[in-house]
């Protein structure tokens, strides 16, 4: 392969995923792991791989962790994966072929195939789910004010891969519930930092619309029980966003 690639990942208690994700980084020349002081075997597993460089950094938000990993990468090209994402053999070959081209883009979208406890999800808003995963760090940076659902700013040409990245986001209902609440808390803090005000009407309106959009407009009902559960959890995340925003305003008043 013409280009050297740095594999990047941010981790916290990812021992169940760590070996598989390291295997997916086999096409990379180095692997940067930014870990938030995991309490399991995440770091021990990573340290067995000679390509790995581990950076321990206390978690503040997802964007900061990602930009720390970017800054540590020795190569301009980076492959940035989450612990619950997997590269299929077909996608791996597509990446290699693209990196051998002389007319490469500067950043590539990966469409993702969503799985709920091992079951493929076809609707529920996942139909168009895509993220930047391969890009030049010299042309890209994660937008600083985004605490969750990080946004990559690209100064250059954008491409899209044909083969999908597998996304095993939901291992079980309870763990995904915790994740959605955590995302909601961070999103609420982000809204507070932007000067947004809390209103109960907005909270209930947006939460209700989220369920309607996920389950009906985005055809979640066609995914059966899992579609309903996803709609409920997505709604919970929106509700918790505004609970978090409310708490931030209460805390500010107390400090005055």
Secondary structure, 3 states (H helix, E strand, C coil): CCCCEEEEEEECCCHHHHHHHHHHHHHCCEEEEEECCCCCCHHHHHHCCCCEEEEECCCCCHHHHHHHHHHHCCCCEEEECCCCEECCHHHHHHHHHHHCCCCCCCEEEEEEEEEECCEECCCCCCCCCEEEEEEECCCEEECCCCCCCCCEEECCCEEECCCCEEEEEECCHHHHHHHHHHHHHHHHHHHHHCCCCCCHHHHHHHHHHHHHHHHHHCCHHHHHHHHHHHHHHHHHHHHHHHHHHHHHHHHHHHHC
